[in-house]
Amino acid sequence: MQNACVGSNGFTFASILKACANLQAAEIGKLVHTHVTKAGFHSDMIVGCALIDMYIKCGSIECACKVFQRIPEQSSISWNTMIAGYAQHGQDKEAFELFLQMPHRDLVSWNSVITMYSQKGDGEEALRLYQHMQQVGMKPDEFTSVSVVSACTKLASLEQSKKVHAHVIKYGFQSGIFIGNTLIDTYAKCGSIEDSIKVFDRMSRRNVVSWTALILGYAHNGHCKEALNLFERMQQEGIKPDHVTFVGLLSACSHAGLVDEGHYYFDSMSRDHGIEPRDDHYACLVDLHGRAGHLDEAENIIHGMKCKPNALVWRTLLSACRIHGNLQLGKQAAEYVLEFEPEDSAAYVLLANLHAEAGRWDYVATTRKLMKERRVKKNPGHSWIELRNRVHVFLMGDRLHPQTEEIYEKLNILSIEMQEAGYVSDTKYVLQDVEQEEKEYSISHHSEKLAIAFGLINTPNGTPMRIIKNLRVCNDCHTAIKFISKIVEREIILRDASYFHHFKNGLCSCGDYW
């Protein structure tokens, strides 16, 4: 074009820059930028936005910022492009500051910051912004609703999820397939599989994501047979499963101890559906055998993988070794995990648990020392409960809550009632070489027990309670909560790092198999 002496205009430059952005051709993009400046289009709004977008997609947020600052008359497009660019590059503070500086915020800018906070896991801030945008008269769209419902998923807040769902109906978005799929996933991750089923049944259109979301929801809430039945129904309706569908099926089999069925679905992936197993499918298969105590078979599966096993697969085996007390194999699995992820605190903790159970306190100390030398920090266990739109967080042995005295008094009463009912504490995973009495005191004040005591004090008798914990619930707390659910005649729903436990009348939905 230049060789033919044909002049360039703003639309020409914008089109070329768009191509550079799509190809992530940074060097060519910079060359075009030089021609833009020479041709006098550096102040053109359309060209300026194209330059910003090109630099963002090529990974040069600094250059994008410089172009943005040099545009004499900004438009909502340039503002939104820059805000989205900061968000995409993880510069949340800069994105939000630019959002606050924006003279006239539109729906696109609100969606950008709400989605940013939702995706980074800051559900509370996403919900706050959602409420604020409505207060200033900005009506959300379906994209906003999907982002906000996803934020509720991160918080595992059933109360907030129902409020946002009411807004979805109010604004007329309930028929959208994306919002329907998100609601199915959110309700399942809030421990209300009944609400997930209602949303699924009311959807006028469903795709593979809809079916898969409910299969995963069934699997993670202890309804494993229902997950497998839904898959059969899915096939009857001619819906082609994807690789995530099989993660749900294998998880269901794993949590229910259905080893033969799990192998059937694993083999059928490639045989019947042309889906090659991925790392997460192999991890599920290892988990299937690991939970069942078939540790040698689990190890053989890893060594027979078509792809190189990653940290997830070895961590799954390590977790199984911790459950069944296989120190030797657990040490090997931990070595592989730390080879891939030397800062994985979970691997150190699981290994320390294995040593503690075997009474090898010198090795527990060595593992802790290694963590300190490598500056690996253990993720502290904490639990939380939502009450009247406020989240109450507890750590082990926490005494900072305003109702501490009442909470500990309630725990003492429960402890006496539990012992009278036959409860015996399980202290084998206490990572301290101390007297039995000290171990029992330590586990009696785990964060989930404090959260439950707080909930019992502050909620009406007979109502279900929902507790969230960031780590896997320990054996003792699992046993204790079964006793508590029977004593207080309440359903207690506990979501730990990977599973929902529905405690009722002294039993758990996992069947003590988790």
C-alpha positions in Angstrom: 0.0 0.0 0.0 2.8 2.4 0.9 4.8 1.3 -2.2 1.9 2.2 -4.3 1.8 5.7 -2.7 -1.7 5.2 -1.4 -2.2 7.3 1.7 -3.2 5.8 5.1 -6.2 7.1 7.1 -7.3 6.4 10.7 -9.5 3.4 9.8 -6.6 1.9 7.9 -4.3 2.2 10.9 -7.0 0.9 13.2 -7.5 -2.2 11.1 -3.8 -2.9 10.9 -3.4 -2.4 14.7 -6.3 -4.8 15.3 -4.6 -7.4 13.2 -1.3 -6.9 15.2 -3.3 -7.2 18.5 -4.9 -10.5 17.4 -1.6 -11.9 16.3 0.2 -10.4 19.3 2.8 -9.0 16.9 4.3 -6.4 19.2 7.3 -5.4 17.0 5.1 -4.8 13.9 2.6 -3.0 16.1 5.4 -0.6 17.3 6.4 0.0 13.7 2.8 0.9 12.8 2.8 3.2 15.9 5.8 5.0 14.4 3.9 5.5 11.1 0.8 6.7 13.0 2.9 9.4 14.7 4.5 10.5 11.4 1.1 10.6 9.7 -0.3 12.8 12.4 -2.9 10.4 13.7 -1.5 10.0 17.2 -4.3 12.2 18.6 -7.1 10.3 16.7 -9.5 8.7 19.1 -10.1 5.5 17.0 -6.4 5.0 16.3 -5.6 5.7 20.0 -8.0 3.1 21.2 -6.6 0.6 18.7 -3.1 1.3 19.9 -4.1 0.8 23.6 -5.8 -2.5 22.7 -2.8 -3.6 20.7 -0.3 -2.9 23.5 -2.5 -4.6 26.1 -2.9 -7.8 24.1 0.9 -7.8 23.4 1.6 -7.6 27.1 2.9 -4.0 27.3 0.6 -2.3 29.7 3.1 0.6 30.2 3.0 1.5 26.6 -0.8 1.3 26.6 -0.9 3.7 29.5 1.3 6.2 27.7 -0.9 6.2 24.6 -4.0 6.6 26.8 -2.5 9.6 28.6 -1.6 11.3 25.3 -5.1 11.2 23.8 -6.4 14.8 24.1 -10.1 14.0 24.2 -10.9 10.7 26.0 -14.1 8.7 25.2 -15.8 5.9 27.2 -14.1 3.4 24.8 -10.6 4.5 25.7 -11.4 4.6 29.4 -13.0 1.1 29.3 -10.2 -0.4 27.2 -7.6 0.9 29.6 -9.5 -0.3 32.7 -10.0 -3.7 31.2 -6.3 -3.8 30.3 -5.2 -3.2 33.8 -7.7 -5.9 35.1 -6.4 -8.4 32.5 -2.8 -7.9 33.7 -3.7 -8.3 37.4 -3.2 -4.6 38.2 -6.4 -4.4 40.2 -5.5 -1.2 42.1 -4.7 0.7 38.9 -7.9 -0.5 37.2 -10.0 0.6 40.2 -8.3 4.0 40.5 -8.8 4.7 36.8 -12.5 3.6 37.2 -12.9 6.2 40.0 -11.3 8.9 37.9 -13.7 8.1 35.0 -16.0 11.2 34.5 -19.0 9.2 33.2 -19.0 5.6 34.2 -21.1 3.4 31.9 -22.3 -0.2 32.1 -19.1 -1.5 30.5 -16.9 0.1 33.1 -19.0 -1.2 36.0 -18.9 -4.7 34.5 -15.2 -4.5 34.1 -14.4 -3.8 37.8 -17.2 -6.2 39.1 -15.8 -9.0 36.9 -12.3 -8.2 38.0 -13.0 -8.6 41.7 -15.2 -11.6 41.1 -12.5 -13.4 39.1 -9.8 -12.6 41.7 -11.9 -14.1 44.4 -12.9 -10.9 46.2 -16.7 -11.6 46.2 -17.4 -9.1 48.9 -16.0 -6.2 46.9 -17.8 -7.4 43.7 -21.1 -7.5 45.6 -20.5 -4.0 47.1 -19.9 -2.6 43.7 -23.0 -4.3 42.3 -25.1 -2.8 45.1 -23.5 0.7 44.5 -24.1 0.6 40.7 -27.8 0.1 41.3 -27.9 2.9 43.9 -26.6 5.4 41.4 -29.2 4.3 38.8 -27.2 2.0 36.6 -29.2 -1.1 35.5 -27.2 -4.3 35.3 -27.3 -6.6 32.3 -27.0 -10.4 32.0 -23.2 -10.1 31.9 -23.3 -8.2 35.3 -25.5 -10.9 36.7 -23.2 -13.7 35.7 -20.3 -12.0 37.3 -22.1 -11.3 40.5 -23.5 -14.8 40.8 -20.0 -16.1 40.3 -18.9 -13.8 43.2 -21.5 -15.5 45.4 -19.9 -18.8 44.4 -16.5 -17.7 45.8 -18.2 -16.6 49.0 -20.3 -19.8 49.2 -23.1 -17.4 50.4 -26.5 -19.0 49.9 -28.2 -15.8 51.3 -26.5 -13.5 48.8 -27.0 -16.0 46.0 -30.8 -16.0 46.5 -30.8 -12.2 46.6 -28.9 -11.9 43.3 -31.2 -14.6 41.8 -34.2 -12.5 42.8 -32.6 -9.5 40.9 -32.0 -11.8 37.9 -35.7 -12.6 37.8 -36.6 -8.9 38.4 -34.5 -7.8 35.4 -35.8 -10.6 33.2 -32.5 -12.5 32.7 -33.7 -15.9 34.1 -34.1 -17.4 30.6 -30.5 -16.9 29.7 -28.5 -20.1 29.4 -25.3 -18.5 30.8 -27.0 -17.2 33.9 -28.8 -20.5 34.4 -25.6 -22.5 34.2 -23.9 -20.1 36.7 -26.8 -20.4 39.1 -26.7 -24.2 39.0 -23.0 -24.1 39.8 -23.4 -21.4 42.5 -26.2 -23.1 44.4 -24.3 -26.4 44.3 -21.2 -24.7 45.7 -23.4 -23.2 48.5 -24.5 -26.6 49.5 -28.1 -26.3 48.2 -28.3 -28.9 45.5 -32.1 -28.7 45.7 -32.0 -25.1 44.3 -29.6 -26.2 41.6 -32.1 -28.9 40.5 -34.9 -26.3 40.5 -32.9 -23.9 38.2 -31.9 -26.9 35.9 -35.5 -28.1 35.6 -36.8 -24.6 34.8 -34.3 -23.9 32.0 -36.0 -23.8 28.6 -32.6 -24.5 26.9 -29.7 -26.5 28.2 -26.2 -27.2 26.9 -23.4 -29.5 27.9 -22.4 -27.0 30.6 -25.9 -27.1 32.2 -25.8 -30.9 32.5 -22.2 -31.0 33.6 -22.7 -28.3 36.3 -25.5 -30.4 37.9 -23.5 -33.6 37.6 -20.6 -31.9 39.4 -23.0 -30.5 42.0 -24.4 -33.9 42.7 -20.9 -35.4 43.0 -19.7 -32.7 45.5 -22.8 -32.9 47.6 -22.8 -36.6 48.2 -25.5 -37.5 45.7 -23.2 -39.8 43.6 -25.8 -42.2 42.2 -27.9 -39.2 41.1 -24.9 -37.9 39.2 -24.5 -41.1 37.3 -28.2 -41.3 36.6 -28.2 -37.8 35.2 -25.4 -38.7 32.9 -27.5 -41.5 31.5 -30.4 -39.1 31.0 -28.0 -36.7 29.3 -27.0 -39.3 26.8 -30.6 -40.3 26.1 -31.3 -36.7 25.2 -28.3 -36.7 22.7 -26.1 -34.2 24.6 -22.4 -34.9 23.9 -20.3 -34.9 27.1 -17.0 -33.0 27.3 -13.9 -33.6 29.4 -15.4 -31.7 32.4 -18.4 -34.0 32.4 -16.1 -37.0 33.0 -14.3 -35.2 35.8 -17.7 -35.0 37.5 -18.5 -38.6 36.9 -15.1 -39.8 38.1 -15.4 -37.6 41.2 -18.8 -39.1 41.9 -17.4 -42.6 41.7 -14.5 -41.7 43.8 -16.6 -40.2 46.6 -18.9 -43.2 46.6 -16.2 -45.9 46.4 -17.5 -47.1 43.1 -14.2 -48.4 41.7 -15.5 -50.6 38.9 -17.9 -47.9 37.7 -15.2 -45.4 37.8 -13.0 -47.5 35.5 -15.9 -48.0 33.2 -16.4 -44.3 32.7 -12.6 -43.7 32.4 -12.3 -46.3 29.6 -15.4 -45.0 27.9 -14.0 -41.5 27.5 -11.7 -42.4 24.7 -13.5 -45.6 23.6 -17.1 -44.1 23.2 -16.6 -40.4 23.1 -13.2 -39.7 21.6 -11.9 -37.8 24.7 -8.3 -38.4 25.6 -7.7 -38.5 29.4 -6.1 -35.4 30.9 -4.2 -34.9 34.2 -7.4 -34.2 36.1 -9.0 -37.4 34.9 -5.9 -39.4 36.0 -6.0 -37.6 39.3 -9.6 -38.7 39.8 -8.6 -42.3 38.9 -5.8 -42.2 41.4 -8.2 -40.7 44.0 -10.7 -43.5 43.2 -8.1 -46.2 44.1 -6.5 -44.1 46.9 -9.7 -43.6 48.8 -10.4 -47.3 48.5 -7.0 -48.2 49.9 -5.6 -49.6 46.7 -2.4 -47.6 46.9 -0.3 -49.9 44.8 -2.8 -49.7 42.0 -3.0 -45.9 42.3 0.8 -45.8 42.0 0.7 -48.1 38.9 -1.9 -45.8 37.3 0.5 -42.9 37.7 3.5 -44.8 36.2 1.3 -45.9 33.3 0.0 -42.4 32.3 0.3 -41.4 28.7 1.4 -37.9 29.7 4.0 -37.0 32.4 2.2 -36.9 35.8 2.1 -33.4 37.3 1.9 -32.2 40.9 -1.9 -32.6 41.1 -1.6 -36.3 40.4 1.2 -36.9 42.9 -0.6 -34.7 45.5 -3.7 -36.9 45.2 -1.6 -40.0 45.9 0.1 -38.2 48.9 -3.3 -37.4 50.3 -4.4 -41.0 50.0 -1.2 -42.1 51.7 -2.1 -39.7 54.6 -5.6 -41.2 54.9 -4.3 -44.8 55.0 -1.0 -44.2 56.8 1.4 -45.3 54.1 4.5 -43.4 55.1 7.0 -44.9 52.6 4.9 -44.3 49.5 3.8 -40.9 50.9 7.4 -39.8 51.2 7.9 -40.6 47.5 4.8 -38.8 46.4 5.8 -35.8 48.5 9.2 -35.7 46.8 7.5 -35.6 43.4 5.1 -32.9 44.4 7.9 -30.7 45.8 9.9 -31.2 42.7 7.1 -29.6 40.7 6.0 -27.1 43.3 8.6 -26.6 46.1 6.4 -23.9 47.8 3.3 -26.2 48.1 2.6 -25.9 51.8 0.0 -28.7 51.6 2.6 -31.3 50.7 4.7 -30.4 53.7 1.7 -30.6 56.0 0.5 -34.0 54.6 4.1 -35.4 55.0 4.3 -34.0 58.6 0.9 -35.6 59.3 2.3 -39.0 58.2 5.3 -38.7 60.4 3.2 -37.5 63.4 0.8 -40.5 63.0 3.9 -42.8 63.0 5.3 -41.0 66.1 8.3 -39.8 64.3 8.5 -36.4 65.9 12.0 -35.7 64.9 10.9 -36.0 61.2 8.0 -33.7 62.0 10.5 -31.1 63.3 12.7 -31.7 60.2 9.8 -31.0 57.9 8.9 -27.8 59.7 12.5 -26.7 59.6 12.6 -27.3 55.8 9.5 -25.2 55.4 11.1 -22.4 57.4 14.3 -22.6 55.4 12.4 -22.5 52.1 10.1 -19.7 53.4 7.0 -21.8 52.8 4.1 -20.6 54.9 1.3 -22.9 55.9 -2.1 -21.7 55.0 -3.8 -21.3 58.4 -7.0 -23.2 58.8 -10.1 -21.0 59.2 -13.8 -21.4 59.0 -16.6 -18.9 58.5 -20.3 -18.6 58.8 -22.6 -16.0 57.4 -25.2 -14.4 59.6 -27.4 -11.5 58.7 -25.3 -10.4 55.8 -22.1 -10.5 57.9 -19.4 -13.1 57.6 -17.9 -14.3 60.9 -14.4 -15.9 60.5 -12.7 -18.1 63.1 -9.2 -19.5 63.5 -8.2 -22.4 65.7 -8.3 -21.4 69.4 -9.7 -18.0 68.3 -10.5 -15.6 71.2 -11.0 -12.4 69.2 -14.7 -12.6 68.6 -17.0 -10.4 70.7 -19.0 -13.5 71.8 -15.9 -15.6 72.7 -17.1 -16.3 76.3 -20.5 -17.6 75.1 -18.8 -19.6 72.2 -16.4 -21.4 74.6 -19.2 -22.0 77.1 -21.3 -23.6 74.4 -18.4 -25.7 73.3 -17.8 -27.0 76.9 -21.5 -28.0 77.2 -21.4 -29.7 73.8 -18.2 -31.5 74.8 -19.9 -33.0 77.9 -23.0 -34.0 75.9 -20.9 -35.6 73.2 -18.8 -37.6 75.7 -22.0 -38.9 77.3 -23.2 -39.9 73.9 -20.0 -42.0 73.3 -17.7 -39.5 71.5 -13.9 -40.2 71.9 -11.5 -37.6 70.5 -9.1 -38.6 67.7 -5.7 -36.9 68.3 -3.4 -38.8 66.0 -2.9 -35.9 63.6 -2.0 -33.3 66.2 1.4 -32.1 65.0 2.8 -31.6 68.5 4.6 -34.1 70.8 2.6 -33.1 73.9 0.5 -34.9 76.5 -2.8 -36.4 75.5 -4.8 -33.8 77.5 -3.1 -30.9 75.6 -3.8 -32.7 72.3 -7.5 -33.0 73.2 -7.7 -29.4 74.1 -6.1 -28.4 70.8 -8.5 -30.3 68.6 -11.6 -29.3 70.7 -11.1 -25.7 69.5 -10.7 -26.2 65.8 -12.1 -23.4 63.7 -15.2 -25.3 62.4 -16.2 -26.2 66.0 -16.0 -22.5 67.0 -18.1 -21.5 64.0 -20.7 -24.2 64.8 -20.9 -23.0 68.4 -21.4 -19.4 67.3 -24.1 -20.6 64.9 -26.0 -22.5 67.5 -26.0 -19.5 69.8 -27.2 -17.1 67.1 -29.7 -19.0 64.9 -33.1 -20.4 65.7 -33.5 -24.0 66.8 -34.1 -26.5 64.0 -32.7 -24.3 61.2 -29.8 -25.6 59.1 -26.3 -24.1 59.5 -23.8 -23.6 56.7 -20.1 -23.5 57.6 -17.2 -23.1 55.2 -13.6 -24.3 55.9 -10.6 -23.6 53.7 -8.9 -26.9 54.4 -9.9 -30.6 54.6 -11.9 -31.3 57.7 -10.0 -33.5 60.1 -11.2 -36.9 61.3 -12.0 -35.7 64.8 -14.1 -32.7 63.7 -15.9 -34.9 61.2 -16.8 -37.3 64.0 -17.6 -34.5 66.4 -20.0 -32.8 64.0 -21.9 -36.0 63.5 -22.5 -36.2 67.3 -23.4 -32.5 67.4 -26.0 -32.8 64.6 -27.8 -35.5 66.5 -27.6 -33.8 69.9 -28.9 -30.4 68.7 -31.2 -31.9 66.1 -29.9 -29.7 63.3 -28.6 -30.2 59.8 -25.1 -28.9 59.6 -23.7 -28.3 56.1 -19.9 -28.1 56.0 -18.0 -27.3 52.9 -14.3 -28.1 53.2 -11.5 -27.8 50.6 -13.1 -30.3 48.2 -16.4 -31.6 49.4 -19.7 -30.8 51.0 -20.6 -32.7 54.1 -24.3 -32.7 55.0 -24.5 -33.8 58.7 -28.0 -34.9 60.0 -29.1 -37.1 62.8 -25.6 -38.3 63.5 -24.8 -39.2 60.0 -22.9 -37.6 57.1 -23.8 -37.6 53.4 -20.2 -38.7 52.6 -20.8 -42.0 54.5 -17.5 -41.4 56.3 -15.8 -41.8 52.9 -14.1 -38.6 51.9 
